[in-house]
Amino acid sequence: MEQFQELLSTNPLLLLAYLIGSVTFILGLKMLSHPESARRGNLIAAGGMIISIFATIFLYQYKGGEGQPVNLHNYVWIFTALIIGTIVGTIAAKKVQMTAMPEMVSLFNGMGGACAMLISLIEYRNPEVPGTGKLLIIVLGMIIGTVSFAGSVIAWGKLNGRVKDKTIPGGQAINFLIFAGIIILSIMVVGGFSASPYLFYGILVLAAMYGVLFVMPIGGADMPVVISLLNSFTGVAAAFGGFLYNNPVMLTGGILVGSAGTILTILMCKAMNRSLKNVLIGSFGGGAKAAASGEAKDQGAYKEISLNDTATLMAYAQKVLIIPGYGLAVAQAQHICHELEKVLEEKGVEVNYGIHPVAGRMPGHMNVLLAEADVPYEKLLEMEDANDQMGTTNVVLILGANDVVNPAAKEDPASPIYGMPIIEVDKADHVIVNKRSMKPGYAGIENDLFFKPKTSMLFGDAKKVLQALVAELKTV
């Protein structure tokens, strides 16, 4: 409170800028809840961030060598970093494909964790000896930021295929020992039992190891949950930076990101009918066990369907439900999918989309994908609503989705995904699955749905298949 009053009395313009930044963050987050306002909300929050950054550069003051307030002066370094970061970020955002969006989000999130880690390192090396409270914040910020950075880099590697799922023998015990080591060293540093800087750097090393090892074995189907969790870690670490620098906007932003990421993680775990503990130690859907489980089954034969039969079936249906998955993103087929929707509606067919909470590679992946193609938000049905309508649906068209429609989740207790809620497409009259091949999905599990009597396979690249299907529908 004293620091706040000092800031208010000595630099009211800076405090006003921070207040504007904090308010825009809250408004922007609120507006992100709906696609129609999300873009505007993002711009508003970005505007608040710009105001806060430049206010800090030109208005922030710190105590100089004689205790006198001094403005920041190393503008060459500051603006060089800003220019480089802006150029790199803009190019990356412009060039990134929708399929690569999850790994870019993960990598950018890791950069936030790295910033929090560097802030703690710099403040620890500050000649002014920090008090116990400040030292605790420094240590916690470094631990959480380092775990977020290391874990996000591994998640980035797993999403783009550079890093494979790997379960280390005794991995849980190793993680426990590393975590215990972090706690013990932190108590020694914060409690003043040792002034050796090597203990502090030891915490840094152990935190990095923990971030790598706890993400490494997590299977593909759980990656959206892990990305959300790491995002919340970065937010918390940034909030600690706000405490260190008495920066209200940094504190507000960190709290918003941390709380939103935590809530999203809990909601996604609930949607998957699993606890967060189970996600972090269960290696869900990953590794050899899952793949072997899928290979061991003798499913029988599947049947294919032609484009002409698919077009006829959909043209004379009353209700069609489209289930998008990662394959749709890979093919960049969201725009032609929206065109298919419009062609069907011109024929009097009701068309909606069923969205599973963990479809794709990151939270909300399918929502972002379809919003990019201007699909009306009202047509995006959450899993529960889609399941309620399944009994009156004539045709379900599955585009590159796999694990989120696998009936083994409710029928096979031996399946690694048993207990995970799915979109119950088998309740519809007809199920058409578009895939490139019969290979298992990201979780590495064979899909029982493909061999059901109601299911027909429509092989091929989603974009090419949908283009041909639209052309065929126009002739029906």
Secondary structure, 3 states (H helix, E strand, C coil): CHHHHHHHHHCHHHHHHHHHHHHHHHHHHHHCCCHHHHHHHHHHHHHHHHHHHHHHHHHCEEECCCCCEEECCCHHHHHHHHHHHHHHHHHHHHHCCHHHHHHHHHHHHHHHHHHHHHHHHHHHCCCCCCCHHHHHHHHHHHHHHHHHHHHHHHHHHHHCCCCCCCCCCCHHHHHHHHHHHHHHHHHHHHCCCCCCHHHHHHHHHHHHHHHHHHHCCCCHHHHHHHHHHHHHHHHHHHHHHHHHCCCHHHHHHHHHHHHHHHHHHHHHHHHCCCCHHHHHHHCCCCHHHHHHHHHHCCCCCCCECCHHHHHHHHHCCCEEEEEECHHHHHCCCHHHHHHHHHHHHHCCCEEEEEECCCCCCCCCHHHHHHHHCCCCHHHEEEHHHHHHHHHHCCEEEEECCCHHHCCHHHHCCCCCCCCCCCCCHHHCCEEEEEECCCCCCCCCCCCHHHHCCCEEEEECCHHHHHHHHHHHHCCC
